[in-house]
Amino acid sequence: MTEKQNPPAEGHAFQDEVTELEAKSATAARLFDIRRIIGALFVVYGLIVSAAGIFATDADLEKAQDININLWTGLGMLALGLFFLIWVKLRPTVPPTPPLPQEAVDAAGGENGPSAAG
């Protein structure tokens, strides 16, 4: 075999590595999506505040003019957190694709390459 026949095998290994890194990048982008973090925090805090509202004493209710403000605030926070988590599920983040190096565009016969001028 000549050296010109070997590069496709090396290129294939390189392509596998690039595909693996793109998959890891996409996973990291989904994991650290700000909507997921905000939604999770609002759900956790909403549960805590709602629990404080459920177990409120009469003295606590008297301070708030007989309105269970902890319960209502907790339910609102819970609803907002669930909204963010549903939003992440319905519209997942798509990581941007990096631009191809100029050599890859030239090899593929891109518009800006020398092969397009010929």
Backbone as CSV, one residue per row, in Angstrom:
resi,resn,N_x,N_y,N_z,CA_x,CA_y,CA_z,C_x,C_y,C_z
1,MET,0.834,-1.181,0.000,0.000,0.000,0.000,0.876,1.240,0.000
2,THR,0.439,2.235,-0.695,1.189,3.491,-0.721,0.704,4.399,0.390
3,GLU,1.438,5.492,0.620,1.078,6.428,1.681,-0.231,7.139,1.373
4,LYS,-0.566,7.294,0.106,-1.800,7.992,-0.255,-3.029,7.169,0.098
5,GLN,-2.886,5.870,0.225,-4.026,5.039,0.582,-4.234,4.975,2.096
6,ASN,-3.233,5.300,2.904,-3.352,5.248,4.358,-4.120,6.418,4.977
7,PRO,-4.049,7.644,4.469,-4.725,8.754,5.141,-6.225,8.574,5.370
8,PRO,-6.989,7.898,4.492,-8.399,7.733,4.819,-8.628,6.991,6.133
9,ALA,-7.797,6.022,6.455,-7.940,5.313,7.719,-7.650,6.253,8.878
10,GLU,-6.609,7.089,8.734,-6.307,8.060,9.773,-7.416,9.095,9.851
11,GLY,-7.931,9.511,8.711,-9.024,10.471,8.680,-10.274,9.912,9.327
12,HIS,-10.491,8.602,9.152,-11.653,7.957,9.763,-11.529,7.976,11.283
13,ALA,-10.333,7.707,11.802,-10.107,7.755,13.246,-10.300,9.182,13.755
14,PHE,-9.818,10.145,12.982,-9.987,11.552,13.354,-11.467,11.917,13.372
15,GLN,-12.221,11.432,12.383,-13.650,11.720,12.311,-14.387,11.102,13.501
16,ASP,-13.982,9.889,13.908,-14.590,9.260,15.083,-14.331,10.082,16.337
17,GLU,-13.106,10.605,16.460,-12.755,11.427,17.617,-13.558,12.727,17.622
18,VAL,-13.716,13.336,16.460,-14.495,14.573,16.346,-15.957,14.303,16.707
19,THR,-16.508,13.204,16.215,-17.900,12.850,16.525,-18.087,12.629,18.022
20,GLU,-17.116,11.964,18.652,-17.197,11.715,20.090,-17.142,13.022,20.880
21,LEU,-16.253,13.940,20.467,-16.150,15.226,21.151,-17.411,16.068,20.950
22,GLU,-18.010,15.995,19.763,-19.255,16.724,19.520,-20.377,16.190,20.399
23,ALA,-20.421,14.880,20.588,-21.448,14.286,21.448,-21.252,14.728,22.897
24,LYS,-19.992,14.754,23.365,-19.719,15.215,24.723,-20.085,16.686,24.880
25,SER,-19.812,17.484,23.873,-20.141,18.904,23.906,-21.648,19.109,23.967
26,ALA,-22.382,18.333,23.190,-23.839,18.439,23.198,-24.399,18.038,24.559
27,THR,-23.827,17.004,25.167,-24.273,16.566,26.484,-23.995,17.643,27.521
28,ALA,-22.824,18.258,27.456,-22.484,19.326,28.400,-23.388,20.535,28.197
29,ALA,-23.719,20.851,26.956,-24.597,21.987,26.690,-25.983,21.745,27.261
30,ARG,-26.481,20.528,27.132,-27.800,20.217,27.694,-27.768,20.184,29.217
31,LEU,-26.682,19.664,29.778,-26.580,19.533,31.223,-26.523,20.888,31.907
32,PHE,-25.801,21.829,31.326,-25.617,23.132,31.943,-26.498,24.199,31.330
33,ASP,-27.596,23.798,30.742,-28.562,24.754,30.227,-29.130,25.544,31.407
34,ILE,-29.102,26.870,31.315,-29.512,27.719,32.431,-30.977,27.501,32.802
35,ARG,-31.802,27.131,31.831,-33.211,26.877,32.133,-33.376,25.690,33.062
36,ARG,-32.537,24.691,32.890,-32.597,23.496,33.748,-32.196,23.844,35.179
37,ILE,-31.160,24.661,35.320,-30.682,25.050,36.649,-31.721,25.915,37.356
38,ILE,-32.258,26.918,36.658,-33.262,27.794,37.251,-34.512,26.997,37.607
39,GLY,-34.958,26.132,36.713,-36.145,25.325,36.974,-35.976,24.434,38.191
40,ALA,-34.834,23.787,38.296,-34.593,22.893,39.437,-34.571,23.670,40.747
41,LEU,-33.916,24.835,40.745,-33.871,25.637,41.970,-35.261,26.119,42.379
42,PHE,-36.053,26.573,41.419,-37.400,27.030,41.746,-38.279,25.890,42.258
43,VAL,-38.112,24.711,41.696,-38.900,23.560,42.180,-38.505,23.217,43.609
44,VAL,-37.215,23.171,43.901,-36.758,22.829,45.255,-37.223,23.884,46.256
45,TYR,-36.981,25.166,45.938,-37.402,26.225,46.860,-38.920,26.298,46.965
46,GLY,-39.619,26.031,45.881,-41.079,26.021,45.918,-41.614,24.943,46.841
47,LEU,-40.986,23.781,46.810,-41.400,22.697,47.716,-41.150,23.080,49.175
48,ILE,-40.014,23.702,49.440,-39.688,24.092,50.815,-40.662,25.149,51.325
49,VAL,-40.909,26.183,50.520,-41.796,27.261,50.946,-43.236,26.753,51.042
50,SER,-43.652,25.884,50.133,-45.007,25.313,50.213,-45.169,24.483,51.482
51,ALA,-44.154,23.724,51.833,-44.214,22.935,53.071,-44.324,23.860,54.277
52,ALA,-43.618,24.976,54.251,-43.738,25.948,55.346,-45.149,26.522,55.392
53,GLY,-45.769,26.687,54.230,-47.138,27.195,54.193,-48.156,26.175,54.650
54,ILE,-47.928,24.907,54.335,-48.867,23.853,54.746,-48.858,23.696,56.267
55,PHE,-47.680,23.803,56.860,-47.553,23.604,58.299,-47.517,24.927,59.065
56,ALA,-48.116,25.975,58.509,-48.136,27.284,59.172,-49.048,27.248,60.398
57,THR,-48.642,27.958,61.420,-49.453,28.036,62.637,-50.436,29.202,62.525
58,ASP,-51.361,29.252,63.461,-52.327,30.358,63.477,-51.635,31.697,63.692
59,ALA,-50.565,31.704,64.476,-49.830,32.948,64.714,-49.180,33.440,63.416
60,ASP,-48.671,32.511,62.616,-48.078,32.888,61.328,-49.132,33.481,60.401
61,LEU,-50.298,32.894,60.382,-51.372,33.394,59.521,-51.868,34.763,59.984
62,GLU,-51.890,34.980,61.300,-52.321,36.268,61.827,-51.392,37.387,61.392
63,LYS,-50.092,37.095,61.347,-49.107,38.106,60.925,-49.349,38.546,59.483
64,ALA,-49.870,37.650,58.662,-50.088,37.943,57.243,-51.554,38.219,56.944
65,GLN,-52.312,38.666,57.942,-53.724,39.006,57.787,-54.535,37.825,57.226
66,ASP,-54.305,36.666,57.777,-55.007,35.424,57.439,-54.841,34.983,55.977
67,ILE,-53.734,35.380,55.376,-53.397,34.910,54.022,-52.176,34.007,54.167
68,ASN,-52.281,32.811,53.673,-51.164,31.870,53.768,-50.163,32.188,52.651
69,ILE,-49.390,33.240,52.890,-48.487,33.753,51.853,-47.409,32.737,51.490
70,ASN,-46.963,31.942,52.450,-45.953,30.927,52.153,-46.491,29.877,51.177
71,LEU,-47.723,29.472,51.390,-48.313,28.463,50.510,-48.466,29.009,49.091
72,TRP,-49.007,30.224,48.967,-49.212,30.804,47.639,-47.896,31.105,46.926
73,THR,-46.932,31.617,47.659,-45.618,31.884,47.060,-44.939,30.578,46.653
74,GLY,-45.022,29.570,47.504,-44.428,28.265,47.186,-45.052,27.634,45.962
75,LEU,-46.377,27.735,45.850,-47.048,27.172,44.668,-46.659,27.941,43.397
76,GLY,-46.517,29.256,43.524,-46.072,30.053,42.375,-44.662,29.690,41.945
77,MET,-43.773,29.512,42.917,-42.402,29.117,42.603,-42.364,27.726,41.977
78,LEU,-43.179,26.843,42.489,-43.259,25.487,41.947,-43.745,25.516,40.499
79,ALA,-44.763,26.333,40.229,-45.284,26.448,38.862,-44.225,27.022,37.921
80,LEU,-43.500,28.049,38.378,-42.461,28.641,37.536,-41.337,27.636,37.260
81,GLY,-40.938,26.890,38.276,-39.898,25.880,38.093,-40.320,24.801,37.115
82,LEU,-41.554,24.355,37.231,-42.056,23.334,36.299,-42.152,23.893,34.879
83,PHE,-42.507,25.172,34.755,-42.531,25.807,33.440,-41.155,25.752,32.782
84,PHE,-40.111,26.103,33.533,-38.755,26.076,32.984,-38.348,24.657,32.590
85,LEU,-38.669,23.670,33.415,-38.289,22.289,33.107,-39.052,21.751,31.896
86,ILE,-40.314,22.118,31.758,-41.082,21.702,30.578,-40.538,22.385,29.329
87,TRP,-40.143,23.643,29.473,-39.562,24.387,28.350,-38.289,23.707,27.857
88,VAL,-37.458,23.239,28.782,-36.227,22.537,28.397,-36.570,21.255,27.643
89,LYS,-37.620,20.557,28.091,-38.016,19.304,27.439,-38.550,19.550,26.031
90,LEU,-39.364,20.617,25.872,-39.986,20.878,24.577,-39.036,21.520,23.571
91,ARG,-38.125,22.356,24.037,-37.182,23.048,23.156,-35.753,22.825,23.636
92,PRO,-35.177,21.639,23.408,-33.821,21.370,23.893,-32.794,22.254,23.199
93,THR,-31.688,22.446,23.881,-30.605,23.266,23.355,-29.851,22.509,22.275
94,VAL,-29.579,23.177,21.179,-28.785,22.601,20.104,-27.451,23.327,20.099
95,PRO,-26.355,22.626,20.416,-25.066,23.307,20.446,-24.671,23.745,19.038
96,PRO,-24.023,24.900,18.929,-23.612,25.364,17.601,-22.537,24.452,17.019
97,THR,-22.589,24.278,15.713,-21.570,23.457,15.059,-20.379,24.345,14.741
98,PRO,-19.176,23.886,15.072,-18.002,24.704,14.797,-17.765,24.794,13.290
99,PRO,-17.224,25.912,12.828,-16.943,26.023,11.395,-15.845,25.041,10.988
100,LEU,-15.952,24.562,9.770,-14.941,23.637,9.265,-13.651,24.386,8.979
101,PRO,-12.502,23.734,9.193,-11.243,24.364,8.817,-11.200,24.570,7.299
102,GLN,-10.446,25.538,6.858,-10.388,25.869,5.433,-9.898,24.685,4.595
103,GLU,-8.989,23.861,5.152,-8.505,22.706,4.383,-9.644,21.726,4.092
104,ALA,-10.551,21.543,5.048,-11.663,20.620,4.843,-12.620,21.164,3.793
105,VAL,-12.829,22.478,3.790,-13.699,23.088,2.785,-13.068,22.958,1.408
106,ASP,-11.751,23.188,1.331,-11.047,23.065,0.051,-11.086,21.622,-0.458
107,ALA,-10.891,20.653,0.432,-10.882,19.251,0.028,-12.262,18.808,-0.446
108,ALA,-13.304,19.398,0.124,-14.662,19.030,-0.261,-15.117,19.778,-1.507
109,GLY,-14.284,20.669,-2.007,-14.651,21.419,-3.214,-15.589,22.565,-2.903
110,GLY,-15.344,23.261,-1.779,-16.186,24.378,-1.365,-16.092,25.548,-2.329
111,GLU,-16.978,26.510,-2.161,-17.042,27.641,-3.066,-15.798,28.511,-2.992
112,ASN,-15.202,28.658,-1.829,-14.056,29.545,-1.669,-12.733,28.858,-1.966
113,GLY,-12.745,27.590,-2.226,-11.523,26.831,-2.451,-10.990,27.010,-3.860
114,PRO,-9.739,26.622,-4.083,-9.153,26.737,-5.409,-9.810,25.816,-6.439
115,SER,-10.429,24.716,-5.994,-11.045,23.800,-6.941,-12.289,24.411,-7.585
116,ALA,-12.929,25.392,-6.915,-14.107,26.032,-7.476,-13.731,27.007,-8.585
117,ALA,-12.498,27.546,-8.525,-12.059,28.521,-9.524,-11.665,27.821,-10.829
118,GLY,-11.293,26.553,-10.769,-10.739,25.836,-11.906,-11.773,25.361,-12.809
